[in-house]
Amino acid sequence: MRGRFDKELENLNLELIKMGGLIENSIETTVKALINQDLSLVKKVNEYEVEIDEMEKTIESHCLKLLLQQQPVASDLRLISTALKMITDMERIGDNAEDIAEISQYMVNQKFIKNLVHIPQMAEATIGMVRKSIDAFVNKDKELALEVCASDDIVDNLFTIIKNELIEKIQEDKNNGEQAIDLLMIAKYFERIGDHAENIAEWVIFSITGEHKYQ
Amino acid sequence: MKKRVFYTIIILLVIIATSTCVLTSLVYYKFYEKEAKDQIKTIVNLTSNNINDWSDNTHIQNSVYRIVKSVNYKIRVTIIEETGKVTYDNYAEYEILENHINRPEIEKAFRIGYGEDTRFSNTLKNDTYYYAVKLGDNTVLRVSRELRSIRNMFIGITPILASVFLIIIIISFIVASNITRKIIRPVNLIAESLDDLLETDKLNVQIDMYDELRPFAHKMKDQKQKLNEYIKAVEYERDTIGNITENMREGFILLNKESEVLSINASGKRMIGNVKFNFHEHKNMLELTRNAEILKNIDTSINGNKHIVYDVDCNSHQYRYYFSPVSERGNSNVDGLMILIEDVTIQKNSEIMRQEFSANVSHELKTPLTTMIGFAEMIKEGLITDSESIKKYCGMINNEGLRLITLIEDIIRLSKIEEGIELDNNIINLKDVSNEVFNLLSNKAKDRNIKLLSNIENVSMKANKSYINELLYNLVDNSIKYNNDGGKVEVNINKNKGAVNIVVKDNGLGISEEHLDRIFERFYRVDKSRSKETGGTGLGLSIVKHIVEAYHGTIEIKSKKEVGTVIKIKFLDN
């Protein structure tokens, strides 16, 4: 009985990693679509999004089944509750990636009003955060998870910088306004992704130590 | 074994003890019975001697009473006449007793003088032993005794027997356990000292052991040796394979059907970008990498049983992944997957360079041709009529043609140097060669008022003259071309510790740092817009570099924008 339960938990673990991999790939593709102005990649992001949603449902029902049938306790219960919380954040990251892809779809044929310097930096930082948070989950690495929480500030700072740059651009030329707003939204989405990655990292810490920042 | 030996001995001893007891009691009983019967006989004889007057019943009564009193058990005395009539009995009223003539012992006594019998007595209501003797006056004296009394006597000794039996059993327990220990001890000793026994050659002397066990021990030793050899062979094989995979430059990963990592080498971890991966802790491929493309290819390869080659970018390296399904011999089912990873960054880059080169070549070749065709067409169409203009344009066509030839010659030369042919080397004097070069370029320098300085020792080396000429010409030509009017070019050639040093120095335009890495590339131009003006093919430095490499020399360039350039070439003495 216990053996089967362990197997189920292991499967749950792997499913979470798989979903983590999907969101990583989704964001990376999104960033490429944005910077290279590639329409075909936008389509790919949409495909990822469908898969991520599918995955969320699968994991959720899996978790509920385990909770009801096995009535887990202690660290098993923590893993399952962590899973339930993590998939929500991961699904949100998937949504945000899709949102960015959607906006960049309109910019495919536009010339950028400025060289994209900080947005790729921000993208890289958020991808790093997501990757590290999933790595922390895979390796049950508390230090790495804490690192993710700390690096959220970098993303927040970059957002402020981008915002100021865009304000300048609008002041220079009113016609820059439309794209500036689009870029601002993209930056905001990246900032949101960073927040979700931080949430994931916090849940990873919870699953390891049993303590959550806000409890 | 110990238990078994113990039980065997115990059972044996118990059986012996029991049978001894039973047999002894039987023998003892028989003996006792005989003794009892003999006693009766003695009593009969005594009685017959004691009694003188057989007709006097009172006298008989007294004698019998004496005798009966002298033994501690009940006896019955009967006197029977010839007719069978009982004349005396100390037990029953003889008057009412039936005729006894048919009793076997009495009948026998009348016949042969004595008789005995054992049977159920109606008078005593019990199994009884009878003994009869014929007396002188034709009467028979019979004495009888209940057998039960004999048995009762015998039963009296059974507690003693039982306690003896118990003692024997206890003793046999102790003896059995002792014997067992003694039997087992050598075997135990062997087991305890088995390690020593097998490791060393002490087999014969050291241990007190059964001779019957020696072959067994020898056999075991042989087996152990074989086993050791076998283990060594297996370990060797494992280590060899382990070392091979571990030291492989290529990444190697082995997966089972469930995508669990069975083996991975250090290169594999590095190339897949997860150096910390520990496959004792983590099993699944998902924990190694989450790269969707790799995972997808693993799935396709395992499920579709097909070999896949796939390129992946990771940390600015290009890796080529070979996914090969593994199946047992003669079985079409996939049992696992082998992944080989090869770093193809260099190949990819050189491929890119080749592509750039052919694009450059075609561009460089096409440009002069386009110009020539353009002018020729104008002339053909009669757009240019006056002879002055025709002369001018034909001159341009001529120039472009010459440029084209120079370019093609450069390309041919470069490829020849690259292939390493035409290396018929002679001892050449570098002073002569450089003088030739200076003669060729002095006009060009004079036109722009550039000073050509030289500090050339009388140095000679073994090389192909035209190559060295080409090398110096290109370097000095470049220094003049990319110089300010009125600048200077300095050439130093000397020999130091057997190495020939050629240094070309100018105070010209210089090259900014970002171009320094690429100036030896074919067709690479620092300032693309100026190429037309200064002439040249963009192959000069490339040729220089190839010549230096052909003679295993080194080339070094130092340059600063608006300050000048120094190129140092060093040929080791050949």
Interface residues (C-beta under 8 A of the other chain):
Chain A: L14 I17 K18 G20 G21 L22 E24 N25 I134 V138 N139
Chain B: K276 H282 N284 L286 E287 R290 N291 A292 L295
